[in-house]
Amino acid sequence: MKEIMAKRKTSRQWGSLSNMSEKEKVQLKVDTLNNSEGTLDKNVYDCEKCKNKGFIYSVIENDGHYSELAKECDCKAIRQSIISIRQSGLEPIIKKSTFERFETNEKWQQTVKEKAQTFANMVDHLENKCFFIGGGVGAGKTHLCTAIVGQMLSEKRTARYMLWVRDSAKLKMMVNGEAYEPALDDFRKVEVLYIDDFFKITKDGYGKETLPTSADIRLAYEIINYRYQHSELITIISSERFINEIEEIDSAVGSRIYEMSKGNVLNIAREKKRNYRLKDAEIL
């Protein structure tokens, strides 16, 4: 019955087209387009605004003539953000790394959680939109940063996850090719960027700590400097290194991160008892 009524309604609409003005005809077409269902994957993101078409249509007038205008829906960027998070492998971690699940048995844990949560809640009102947390392995740095990203995604912001060791290697391999700048822009220009394990501490075959290469520093500068100049962008950085150690490696990169994150900098002491990945390990 519903299908029959819909056909009758459509028939009446199109039957009266001859009596419509040009503007009314275009408006009817725009309404039909906006009410139609699209084919974009609902399992990625189910958009009520564009009904999963990726575009929203409106009527425009030019020199007395009317036509439809297709404007890209905001959900396209959100979809790409979600796909990027999924491809990065961060999606399952987001589901379990929430602020509610972060343990606060000790004072320092309460402090870092409160700082991270305040940043996530107040970021639109903060002058410095970068959050930096460095130091202790297994102390919950990735958990808290992921919780911030999760909240950003729930607010329908676009986000990108950058695992420094993996993604910096990919970018450095592309540096002389045409694809380099577009790939770099995916990290430079995204609304929310989370860099995990920035300038990760590694050791050579003799157990000696290795420092980031000049190529690492140059890449870091290209990303950080762009976001430093565009202070409206949100940047989240976790590192095994303290902020002053990054500054010692390269003052241009370190000082920019510090300026960007002033008021939102946390350094967790490197103490074995704070490595909660080992909290259930038996001592023999």
KOLSE-31414 format. One record per residue (C-alpha): y, z, x; residue number from 1; residue in three letters. Coordinates in nm, 4 decimals. Each point is the difference from the previous one (the first is absolute). Layout:
residues N
PT, y, z, x, k, r
PT, Y, Z, X, NUM, ALA
...
This chain:
residues 284
PT, y, z, x, k, r
PT, 0.0000, 0.0000, 0.0000, 1, MET
PT, 0.2424, 0.0884, 0.2840, 2, LYS
PT, -0.0662, -0.3366, 0.1653, 3, GLU
PT, 0.0665, -0.1846, -0.3262, 4, ILE
PT, 0.3283, 0.1896, -0.0541, 5, MET
PT, 0.1069, -0.0679, 0.3588, 6, ALA
PT, -0.0681, -0.3716, -0.0443, 7, LYS
PT, 0.1990, -0.0058, -0.3226, 8, ARG
PT, 0.2902, 0.1807, 0.1681, 9, LYS
PT, -0.0055, -0.2459, 0.2912, 10, THR
PT, -0.0205, -0.2908, -0.2410, 11, SER
PT, 0.3037, 0.1263, -0.1911, 12, ARG
PT, 0.1933, 0.0479, 0.3245, 13, GLN
PT, -0.0713, -0.3477, 0.1342, 14, TRP
PT, 0.0395, -0.1545, -0.3441, 15, GLY
PT, 0.3578, 0.1209, -0.0123, 16, SER
PT, 0.0866, -0.1250, 0.3489, 17, LEU
PT, 0.2016, -0.2855, -0.1448, 18, SER
PT, 0.2338, 0.2542, -0.1564, 19, ASN
PT, 0.0439, 0.1992, 0.3211, 20, MET
PT, 0.2838, -0.0232, 0.2475, 21, SER
PT, -0.0753, -0.0852, 0.3612, 22, GLU
PT, 0.0506, 0.3655, 0.0937, 23, LYS
PT, -0.2405, 0.1190, -0.2701, 24, GLU
PT, -0.2658, -0.2469, 0.1138, 25, LYS
PT, 0.0259, 0.1172, 0.3593, 26, VAL
PT, -0.0036, 0.3644, -0.1155, 27, GLN
PT, -0.3191, -0.0668, -0.1962, 28, LEU
PT, -0.1597, -0.1519, 0.3093, 29, LYS
PT, 0.1128, 0.2947, 0.2143, 30, VAL
PT, -0.1349, 0.2514, -0.2545, 31, ASP
PT, -0.3325, -0.1857, -0.0114, 32, THR
PT, -0.0254, 0.0005, 0.3791, 33, LEU
PT, 0.0922, 0.3694, 0.0306, 34, ASN
PT, -0.2529, 0.0999, -0.2664, 35, ASN
PT, -0.2856, -0.1921, 0.1572, 36, SER
PT, -0.2567, 0.1707, 0.2221, 37, GLU
PT, -0.0211, -0.1012, 0.3663, 38, GLY
PT, -0.2951, -0.0334, 0.2331, 39, THR
PT, 0.0988, 0.2391, 0.2806, 40, LEU
PT, -0.2657, 0.2641, 0.0691, 41, ASP
PT, 0.0477, 0.3073, -0.2225, 42, LYS
PT, -0.2255, 0.1970, 0.2320, 43, ASN
PT, 0.2639, -0.0276, 0.2717, 44, VAL
PT, 0.2949, 0.0796, -0.2273, 45, TYR
PT, 0.0406, -0.0278, -0.3777, 46, ASP
PT, 0.3630, -0.0941, -0.0649, 47, CYS
PT, 0.1428, 0.0628, -0.3463, 48, GLU
PT, 0.3241, -0.1884, 0.0774, 49, LYS
PT, -0.1387, -0.3440, 0.0862, 50, CYS
PT, -0.3460, 0.0462, -0.1544, 51, LYS
PT, -0.1552, -0.0923, 0.3352, 52, ASN
PT, 0.1631, -0.3426, 0.0311, 53, LYS
PT, 0.2166, 0.0868, 0.2986, 54, GLY
PT, 0.3122, -0.1395, -0.1679, 55, PHE
PT, 0.2435, 0.1054, -0.2717, 56, ILE
PT, 0.1853, -0.2723, -0.1902, 57, TYR
PT, 0.3535, -0.0041, -0.1375, 58, SER
PT, 0.2443, -0.2466, -0.1549, 59, VAL
PT, 0.2844, -0.1357, 0.2133, 60, ILE
PT, 0.2958, -0.2164, -0.0976, 61, GLU
PT, 0.1550, -0.2688, 0.2195, 62, ASN
PT, 0.2821, -0.2232, -0.1254, 63, ASP
PT, -0.0991, 0.0575, -0.3598, 64, GLY
PT, -0.3696, -0.0760, 0.0580, 65, HIS
PT, -0.2754, 0.2589, -0.0123, 66, TYR
PT, -0.3183, 0.0345, 0.2007, 67, SER
PT, -0.2539, 0.2624, 0.1008, 68, GLU
PT, 0.0186, 0.1840, 0.3314, 69, LEU
PT, -0.3075, 0.1531, 0.1646, 70, ALA
PT, 0.0740, 0.3108, 0.2059, 71, LYS
PT, -0.2670, 0.1529, 0.2232, 72, GLU
PT, -0.1156, 0.3350, -0.1377, 73, CYS
PT, 0.0262, 0.3145, 0.2135, 74, ASP
PT, -0.3758, 0.0401, -0.0375, 75, CYS
PT, -0.0640, -0.2806, 0.2505, 76, LYS
PT, 0.1241, 0.2137, 0.2870, 77, ALA
PT, -0.1858, 0.3029, -0.1389, 78, ILE
PT, -0.3226, -0.2013, -0.0205, 79, ARG
PT, 0.0389, -0.1179, 0.3582, 80, GLN
PT, 0.0639, 0.3569, 0.1074, 81, SER
PT, -0.3167, 0.1243, -0.1714, 82, ILE
PT, -0.2061, -0.2873, 0.1447, 83, ILE
PT, 0.1384, 0.0774, 0.3462, 84, SER
PT, -0.0924, 0.3681, -0.0352, 85, ILE
PT, -0.3508, -0.0965, -0.1146, 86, ARG
PT, -0.0499, -0.2419, 0.2875, 87, GLN
PT, 0.1174, 0.2639, 0.2468, 88, SER
PT, -0.2769, 0.2341, -0.1116, 89, GLY
PT, 0.2530, 0.2660, -0.1019, 90, LEU
PT, -0.0673, -0.0172, -0.3752, 91, GLU
PT, -0.2948, 0.2474, -0.0122, 92, PRO
PT, 0.1942, 0.2379, 0.2259, 93, ILE
PT, 0.3010, -0.0084, -0.2329, 94, ILE
PT, -0.2167, 0.1224, -0.2859, 95, LYS
PT, -0.1101, 0.3127, 0.1865, 96, LYS
PT, 0.2991, 0.0587, 0.2298, 97, SER
PT, 0.2377, 0.1510, -0.2533, 98, THR
PT, 0.2473, 0.2852, 0.0372, 99, PHE
PT, -0.2157, 0.2077, -0.2366, 100, GLU
PT, -0.3028, -0.0341, 0.2296, 101, ARG
PT, 0.1795, 0.0951, 0.3189, 102, PHE
PT, -0.1144, 0.3456, 0.1110, 103, GLU
PT, 0.2705, 0.2565, 0.0666, 104, THR
PT, -0.1909, 0.3006, 0.1299, 105, ASN
PT, 0.2485, 0.0582, 0.2809, 106, GLU
PT, 0.3777, 0.0159, 0.0206, 107, LYS
PT, 0.0365, -0.3179, 0.2082, 108, TRP
PT, -0.2025, -0.1931, -0.2595, 109, GLN
PT, 0.2299, 0.1187, -0.2782, 110, GLN
PT, 0.3015, -0.1073, 0.2049, 111, THR
PT, -0.1210, -0.3540, 0.0764, 112, VAL
PT, -0.1138, -0.0519, -0.3599, 113, LYS
PT, 0.3345, 0.1153, -0.1396, 114, GLU
PT, 0.1886, -0.2278, 0.2407, 115, LYS
PT, -0.2142, -0.3012, -0.0907, 116, ALA
PT, 0.0189, 0.0680, -0.3723, 117, GLN
PT, 0.3769, 0.0501, 0.0105, 118, THR
PT, 0.0369, -0.3317, 0.1821, 119, PHE
PT, -0.2132, -0.1800, -0.2600, 120, ALA
PT, 0.1889, 0.1536, -0.2921, 121, ASN
PT, 0.3525, -0.0332, 0.1401, 122, MET
PT, -0.0155, -0.3204, 0.2047, 123, VAL
PT, 0.2440, -0.1907, -0.2223, 124, ASP
PT, 0.2597, 0.2712, 0.0604, 125, HIS
PT, -0.0575, 0.0341, 0.3752, 126, LEU
PT, 0.2241, -0.1618, 0.2573, 127, GLU
PT, -0.2933, -0.0277, 0.2431, 128, ASN
PT, -0.2960, -0.1682, -0.1681, 129, LYS
PT, -0.2486, 0.0321, 0.2849, 130, CYS
PT, -0.2679, 0.2716, 0.0205, 131, PHE
PT, -0.1537, 0.0715, 0.3404, 132, PHE
PT, -0.2919, 0.2306, 0.0683, 133, ILE
PT, -0.1508, 0.0275, 0.3469, 134, GLY
PT, -0.2427, 0.2077, 0.2037, 135, GLY
PT, -0.3306, 0.1698, -0.0673, 136, GLY
PT, -0.3092, -0.2096, -0.0728, 137, VAL
PT, -0.1698, 0.0905, -0.3282, 138, GLY
PT, 0.2920, 0.2099, -0.1248, 139, ALA
PT, 0.0530, -0.2056, -0.3153, 140, GLY
PT, 0.2649, -0.2471, 0.1143, 141, LYS
PT, -0.1713, -0.3021, -0.1552, 142, THR
PT, -0.0784, 0.1973, -0.3167, 143, HIS
PT, 0.3641, 0.0908, -0.0592, 144, LEU
PT, 0.1349, -0.3445, 0.0880, 145, CYS
PT, -0.2559, -0.1605, -0.2296, 146, THR
PT, 0.1038, 0.2394, -0.2780, 147, ALA
PT, 0.3601, -0.1181, 0.0435, 148, ILE
PT, -0.1110, -0.3642, -0.0185, 149, VAL
PT, -0.2105, 0.0752, -0.3076, 150, GLY
PT, 0.3019, 0.1479, -0.1758, 151, GLN
PT, 0.2128, -0.2993, 0.1027, 152, MET
PT, -0.2583, -0.2361, -0.1522, 153, LEU
PT, -0.0126, 0.2043, -0.3213, 154, SER
PT, 0.3750, -0.0560, -0.0260, 155, GLU
PT, -0.0696, -0.3752, 0.0175, 156, LYS
PT, 0.1488, -0.0473, 0.3452, 157, ARG
PT, -0.1466, -0.2599, 0.2325, 158, THR
PT, -0.1751, 0.1436, 0.3042, 159, ALA
PT, -0.1797, -0.1162, 0.3131, 160, ARG
PT, -0.2423, 0.1931, 0.2199, 161, TYR
PT, 0.0016, -0.0706, 0.3737, 162, MET
PT, -0.2747, 0.1487, 0.2121, 163, LEU
PT, 0.1809, -0.0381, 0.3317, 164, TRP
PT, -0.2937, -0.0713, 0.2335, 165, VAL
PT, -0.1554, -0.2609, -0.2293, 166, ARG
PT, 0.3051, -0.1735, -0.1434, 167, ASP
PT, 0.2107, 0.0007, 0.3160, 168, SER
PT, -0.2868, -0.1764, 0.1804, 169, ALA
PT, -0.0103, -0.2692, -0.2703, 170, LYS
PT, 0.3757, -0.0534, 0.0175, 171, LEU
PT, 0.0050, -0.0201, 0.3794, 172, LYS
PT, -0.2624, -0.2761, -0.0131, 173, MET
PT, 0.2282, -0.1992, -0.2331, 174, MET
PT, 0.3229, 0.0496, 0.1955, 175, VAL
PT, 0.0412, -0.3612, 0.1163, 176, ASN
PT, -0.1116, -0.1611, -0.3248, 177, GLY
PT, 0.1849, -0.1077, -0.3143, 178, GLU
PT, -0.1748, 0.2685, -0.2058, 179, ALA
PT, 0.1422, 0.2845, 0.2090, 180, TYR
PT, 0.3392, 0.0455, -0.1693, 181, GLU
PT, -0.1377, -0.0087, -0.3576, 182, PRO
PT, -0.2763, 0.2436, 0.0971, 183, ALA
PT, 0.2524, 0.2264, 0.1709, 184, LEU
PT, 0.2273, -0.0103, -0.3047, 185, ASP
PT, -0.2842, 0.1358, -0.2130, 186, ASP
PT, 0.0480, 0.3261, 0.1904, 187, PHE
PT, 0.3716, -0.0191, 0.0782, 188, ARG
PT, 0.1274, -0.0721, -0.3499, 189, LYS
PT, -0.2379, 0.1789, -0.2373, 190, VAL
PT, 0.1602, 0.2729, -0.2128, 191, GLU
PT, -0.2384, 0.2721, 0.1250, 192, VAL
PT, -0.1721, -0.0273, 0.3386, 193, LEU
PT, -0.2547, 0.2529, 0.1238, 194, TYR
PT, -0.0827, -0.0287, 0.3718, 195, ILE
PT, -0.3088, 0.2064, 0.0776, 196, ASP
PT, -0.0916, 0.1158, 0.3541, 197, ASP
PT, 0.3167, -0.1470, 0.1493, 198, PHE
PT, -0.0290, -0.0390, 0.3798, 199, PHE
PT, -0.3453, 0.1576, -0.0222, 200, LYS
PT, -0.1055, 0.1984, 0.3074, 201, ILE
PT, -0.2801, -0.1832, 0.1816, 202, THR
PT, -0.1759, 0.0556, 0.3325, 203, LYS
PT, -0.1408, -0.2337, 0.2615, 204, ASP
PT, -0.3498, 0.0088, 0.1482, 205, GLY
PT, 0.1050, 0.2829, 0.2319, 206, TYR
PT, 0.1297, 0.2204, -0.2814, 207, GLY
PT, 0.3626, -0.0661, 0.0901, 208, LYS
PT, 0.2457, -0.0452, -0.2852, 209, GLU
PT, 0.1273, -0.3550, -0.0386, 210, THR
PT, 0.3536, -0.0762, -0.1147, 211, LEU
PT, 0.1035, -0.2685, -0.2502, 212, PRO
PT, 0.0533, -0.3397, 0.1622, 213, THR
PT, 0.3295, -0.1869, 0.0102, 214, SER
PT, -0.1386, -0.2214, -0.2787, 215, ALA
PT, -0.0708, 0.3114, -0.2118, 216, ASP
PT, 0.3526, 0.1293, 0.0565, 217, ILE
PT, 0.1584, -0.3377, -0.0770, 218, ARG
PT, -0.1946, -0.0271, -0.3284, 219, LEU
PT, 0.0841, 0.3580, -0.0961, 220, ALA
PT, 0.3677, -0.0675, 0.0668, 221, TYR
PT, -0.0006, -0.3130, -0.2181, 222, GLU
PT, -0.1388, 0.1953, -0.2953, 223, ILE
PT, 0.1869, 0.3270, 0.0485, 224, ILE
PT, 0.3366, -0.1581, 0.0810, 225, ASN
PT, -0.0072, -0.2153, -0.3144, 226, TYR
PT, -0.0721, 0.3016, -0.2169, 227, ARG
PT, 0.2594, 0.2026, 0.1901, 228, TYR
PT, 0.2590, -0.2628, -0.0915, 229, GLN
PT, -0.1165, -0.0089, -0.3629, 230, HIS
PT, 0.0214, 0.3685, -0.0838, 231, SER
PT, -0.0975, -0.0527, -0.3633, 232, GLU
PT, -0.3594, -0.0679, 0.1090, 233, LEU
PT, -0.2479, 0.2896, 0.0028, 234, ILE
PT, -0.2041, 0.0550, 0.3171, 235, THR
PT, -0.2837, 0.2480, 0.0539, 236, ILE
PT, -0.1401, 0.0527, 0.3502, 237, ILE
PT, -0.2880, 0.2117, 0.1262, 238, SER
PT, -0.0818, 0.0314, 0.3675, 239, SER
PT, -0.1994, 0.2104, 0.2427, 240, GLU
PT, 0.3163, 0.0060, 0.2099, 241, ARG
PT, 0.3031, 0.2216, -0.0607, 242, PHE
PT, 0.3300, -0.1723, -0.0711, 243, ILE
PT, 0.1378, 0.0944, 0.3446, 244, ASN
PT, -0.3097, -0.1512, 0.1674, 245, GLU
PT, 0.0627, -0.3292, -0.1792, 246, ILE
PT, 0.3618, 0.0142, 0.1165, 247, GLU
PT, -0.1214, 0.0492, 0.3582, 248, GLU
PT, -0.2208, -0.3106, -0.0282, 249, ILE
PT, 0.2924, -0.2085, -0.1294, 250, ASP
PT, 0.3390, 0.1467, -0.0816, 251, SER
PT, 0.1014, -0.2913, -0.2262, 252, ALA
PT, -0.3024, 0.0414, -0.2266, 253, VAL
PT, -0.0141, 0.3808, 0.0164, 254, GLY
PT, 0.3707, 0.0583, -0.0629, 255, SER
PT, -0.0009, -0.2345, -0.3002, 256, ARG
PT, -0.2976, 0.1743, -0.1556, 257, ILE
PT, 0.1707, 0.3345, 0.0545, 258, TYR
PT, 0.3266, -0.1195, -0.1550, 259, GLU
PT, -0.1858, -0.1514, -0.2950, 260, MET
PT, -0.2020, 0.3159, -0.0644, 261, SER
PT, 0.2530, 0.2709, 0.0851, 262, LYS
PT, -0.0739, 0.2915, -0.2313, 263, GLY
PT, -0.3497, -0.1375, -0.0716, 264, ASN
PT, -0.1666, 0.0507, 0.3397, 265, VAL
PT, -0.3121, 0.2113, 0.0406, 266, LEU
PT, -0.1900, 0.0687, 0.3229, 267, ASN
PT, -0.3314, 0.1815, -0.0441, 268, ILE
PT, -0.1141, 0.2015, 0.3020, 269, ALA
PT, -0.3093, -0.1329, 0.1755, 270, ARG
PT, -0.2335, 0.2938, -0.0564, 271, GLU
PT, -0.3744, -0.0398, -0.0463, 272, LYS
PT, 0.0018, 0.2524, -0.2861, 273, LYS
PT, 0.2322, -0.2327, -0.1929, 274, ARG
PT, -0.2484, -0.2876, 0.0102, 275, ASN
PT, -0.1383, 0.0317, -0.3512, 276, TYR
PT, -0.2446, -0.2847, 0.0509, 277, ARG
PT, -0.1989, 0.2505, 0.2077, 278, LEU
PT, 0.0427, 0.3016, -0.2250, 279, LYS
PT, -0.3652, 0.0000, -0.1123, 280, ASP
PT, -0.1464, -0.0709, 0.3441, 281, ALA
PT, -0.2439, 0.2625, 0.1176, 282, GLU
PT, 0.0847, 0.1763, 0.3254, 283, ILE
PT, -0.3114, 0.0462, 0.2158, 284, LEU
